[in-house]
Amino acid sequence: MKIEKLTENKIRIILKQDDFKDKSIDLHTIMTKTAESQGLFLDILDKAKKEVGFDTEGCRLLIEAFSTSDDIFVFTVTKFAVNSEESANLPSRPKKLKVSRKHINLNKEIVIYKFSNFDNFCDFCKLIGNSKKLELKNLVGTSSLYIFNDSYYLVLSNMNTNNSSLSTFSAYIAEFAEHISYTSSFEGKLKEYGKCIMKKNAIRLGIKYFAKI
């Protein structure tokens, strides 16, 4: 399990199947409304409070989740402050949590990931460049890196969904970047208003120049 504080009001939680090897619950049942799965997620929020100071008491929560593979889930938890009258009516620990699930479809022609800064992209390239678990050959067709509004967008096309390294790649990139729901208009905006700094082979160039740094 990895807990990352994105802002004062938002965290990202990355869960792997191995995190539940000693529990009678898996990444699929955690999405249900059973008491066991709800209790486990509340325990995760307690862990987030201790590790990164993310206190959700007296706050309303927005919890979004997506799966990058069969054994990787990424949760984004955003907390919203409420006024004193509303806060008085909120339990210190919510009894039920509502979580929405979406799956990143890597069968799409285009998949886009957002890196908050260039260092994160470099660190991602270092990780996959030095990984012995991942084989990039024939995995990604083309990869282009754009800068737009002070963020970096990696545009992947023609992903090979039959490649055995796909799930590993998905898990690695989820540690450094946020998946962006693809629309042709957003891709057009990147091309028109953004600046392409690495064309067609961004990942391989990143590995070549940054993996050994």
Secondary structure per residue as TSV (DSSP state, phi and psi in degrees):
chain	resnum	aa	ss	phi	psi
A	1	M	-	360.0	137.5
A	2	K	E	-128.9	129.4
A	3	I	E	-115.0	123.0
A	4	E	E	-123.5	126.5
A	5	K	E	-86.5	113.2
A	6	L	E	-85.0	-45.8
A	7	T	E	-143.1	-177.2
A	8	E	T	-63.8	-24.4
A	9	N	T	-114.1	8.2
A	10	K	E	-145.8	136.7
A	11	I	E	-130.6	160.1
A	12	R	E	-120.0	133.3
A	13	I	E	-120.3	122.8
A	14	I	E	-109.3	119.9
A	15	L	E	-116.2	139.3
A	16	K	E	-118.0	157.6
A	17	Q	G	-55.1	-34.9
A	18	D	G	-61.6	-22.9
A	19	D	G	-67.2	-14.7
A	20	F	G	-115.3	18.0
A	21	K	T	-63.9	-22.3
A	22	D	T	-105.5	13.8
A	23	K	S	-127.8	150.0
A	24	S	S	-86.4	54.4
A	25	I	-	-153.5	149.0
A	26	D	-	-128.4	-177.2
A	27	L	T	-68.5	-17.6
A	28	H	T	-86.4	-41.4
A	29	T	G	-72.8	-18.6
A	30	I	G	-66.3	-19.2
A	31	M	G	-83.1	-7.1
A	32	T	S	-83.9	177.2
A	33	K	-	-103.4	23.7
A	34	T	-	-70.5	156.1
A	35	A	H	-62.1	-35.9
A	36	E	H	-65.5	-46.3
A	37	S	H	-69.2	-38.6
A	38	Q	H	-64.4	-42.5
A	39	G	H	-63.7	-38.1
A	40	L	H	-64.2	-41.4
A	41	F	H	-68.4	-35.0
A	42	L	H	-64.9	-35.1
A	43	D	H	-65.1	-37.1
A	44	I	H	-64.3	-40.4
A	45	L	H	-64.8	-36.0
A	46	D	H	-63.8	-39.8
A	47	K	H	-64.5	-38.7
A	48	A	H	-65.0	-35.4
A	49	K	H	-65.0	-42.0
A	50	K	H	-72.6	-39.8
A	51	E	H	-82.3	-41.9
A	52	V	H	-124.1	7.8
A	53	G	-	71.8	28.3
A	54	F	-	-91.7	94.4
A	55	D	-	-95.3	119.6
A	56	T	-	-102.2	4.3
A	57	E	T	-63.7	131.5
A	58	G	T	74.6	14.9
A	59	C	E	-119.3	152.9
A	60	R	E	-89.2	146.5
A	61	L	E	-119.1	140.5
A	62	L	E	-114.2	119.0
A	63	I	E	-118.8	120.1
A	64	E	E	-118.7	144.8
A	65	A	E	-141.2	145.2
A	66	F	E	-141.4	151.6
A	67	S	E	-103.9	132.1
A	68	T	E	-96.5	-13.4
A	69	S	E	-164.5	-174.0
A	70	D	T	-69.7	-18.4
A	71	D	T	-129.7	22.1
A	72	I	E	-131.5	127.2
A	73	F	E	-122.4	141.4
A	74	V	E	-123.5	121.5
A	75	F	E	-106.2	138.0
A	76	T	E	-116.0	121.5
A	77	V	E	-113.9	122.2
A	78	T	E	-117.0	131.6
A	79	K	E	-108.0	145.3
A	80	F	E	-124.6	129.3
A	81	A	E	-70.7	146.7
A	82	V	-	-121.5	162.5
A	83	N	-	-73.1	169.0
A	84	S	H	-61.1	-35.3
A	85	E	H	-68.3	-43.2
A	86	E	H	-67.2	-40.1
A	87	S	H	-61.0	-34.3
A	88	A	H	-65.2	-25.4
A	89	N	T	-94.1	-1.9
A	90	L	S	-94.7	135.7
A	91	P	-	-69.4	154.8
A	92	S	S	-64.5	-32.5
A	93	R	S	-124.7	122.9
A	94	P	-	-61.8	139.6
A	95	K	S	-75.6	-32.3
A	96	K	-	-135.4	144.9
A	97	L	-	-120.2	135.0
A	98	K	-	-105.3	120.8
A	99	V	E	-121.5	130.2
A	100	S	E	-98.2	144.2
A	101	R	E	-120.1	138.4
A	102	K	E	-138.7	153.9
A	103	H	E	-114.7	131.8
A	104	I	-	-75.5	116.6
A	105	N	-	-89.3	100.4
A	106	L	T	-81.2	5.2
A	107	N	T	-79.9	-13.0
A	108	K	S	-64.6	154.3
A	109	E	S	-65.7	-35.2
A	110	I	E	-124.9	132.8
A	111	V	E	-128.9	133.7
A	112	I	E	-122.5	134.3
A	113	Y	E	-122.2	142.7
A	114	K	E	-108.8	122.9
A	115	F	E	-101.1	131.9
A	116	S	S	-70.0	-23.3
A	117	N	S	-153.9	167.6
A	118	F	H	-69.6	-30.3
A	119	D	H	-60.8	-37.5
A	120	N	H	-64.3	-39.2
A	121	F	H	-64.2	-43.0
A	122	C	H	-62.5	-42.3
A	123	D	H	-65.2	-37.0
A	124	F	H	-62.4	-43.9
A	125	C	H	-64.7	-37.9
A	126	K	H	-61.6	-43.6
A	127	L	H	-63.3	-50.7
A	128	I	H	-74.1	-28.6
A	129	G	H	-68.4	-29.3
A	130	N	H	-104.1	2.7
A	131	S	-	-79.8	137.4
A	132	K	S	-95.9	-3.4
A	133	K	S	-95.5	-7.4
A	134	L	-	-124.1	131.7
A	135	E	-	-116.5	110.0
A	136	L	-	-76.3	-20.1
A	137	K	T	-56.9	126.7
A	138	N	T	65.4	16.2
A	139	L	T	-91.6	-49.4
A	140	V	-	-112.3	129.2
A	141	G	S	-68.7	-68.3
A	142	T	E	-133.4	152.3
A	143	S	E	-140.3	125.9
A	144	S	E	-123.8	143.0
A	145	L	E	-114.6	124.9
A	146	Y	E	-115.8	150.8
A	147	I	E	-111.3	130.4
A	148	F	E	-152.9	123.4
A	149	N	T	52.9	45.2
A	150	D	T	66.8	12.9
A	151	S	E	-121.7	162.5
A	152	Y	E	-115.6	130.7
A	153	Y	E	-117.9	122.9
A	154	L	E	-98.6	116.4
A	155	V	E	-101.9	116.1
A	156	L	E	-107.2	137.2
A	157	S	E	-133.9	152.0
A	158	N	S	56.2	52.7
A	159	M	-	-69.4	138.3
A	160	N	-	-87.9	99.9
A	161	T	T	-73.6	-7.9
A	162	N	T	-94.3	-2.9
A	163	N	-	-71.3	133.1
A	164	S	T	-66.4	-16.9
A	165	S	T	-92.1	3.4
A	166	L	H	-60.6	-46.4
A	167	S	H	-65.7	-37.1
A	168	T	H	-66.0	-44.3
A	169	F	H	-58.4	-44.9
A	170	S	H	-61.9	-41.2
A	171	A	H	-66.8	-41.2
A	172	Y	H	-64.9	-47.5
A	173	I	H	-69.4	-27.5
A	174	A	H	-65.6	-19.8
A	175	E	T	-77.2	-18.9
A	176	F	T	-120.9	-18.9
A	177	A	-	-138.7	163.5
A	178	E	E	-110.0	130.7
A	179	H	E	-70.2	135.2
A	180	I	E	-109.2	127.5
A	181	S	-	-60.6	122.9
A	182	Y	-	-79.6	134.0
A	183	T	-	-137.0	147.5
A	184	S	H	-63.3	-30.6
A	185	S	H	-67.8	-35.8
A	186	F	H	-70.5	-40.2
A	187	E	H	-60.6	-40.0
A	188	G	H	-64.4	-36.5
A	189	K	H	-65.0	-40.5
A	190	L	H	-60.5	-42.8
A	191	K	H	-71.0	-33.9
A	192	E	H	-85.0	-43.2
A	193	Y	H	-107.8	-18.1
A	194	G	S	-90.0	179.2
A	195	K	E	-124.7	123.0
A	196	C	E	-80.3	116.0
A	197	I	E	-103.8	-15.5
A	198	M	E	-143.5	117.1
A	199	K	-	-107.4	130.7
A	200	K	S	73.6	-41.7
A	201	N	B	-126.4	44.9
A	202	A	H	-59.4	-42.2
A	203	I	H	-66.4	-46.5
A	204	R	H	-64.7	-38.4
A	205	L	H	-66.0	-40.9
A	206	G	H	-61.0	-42.3
A	207	I	H	-65.0	-43.4
A	208	K	H	-60.1	-43.2
A	209	Y	H	-97.1	-21.3
A	210	F	H	-121.3	-14.5
A	211	A	T	-65.5	-28.5
A	212	K	T	-98.9	-0.2
A	213	I	-	-71.7	360.0
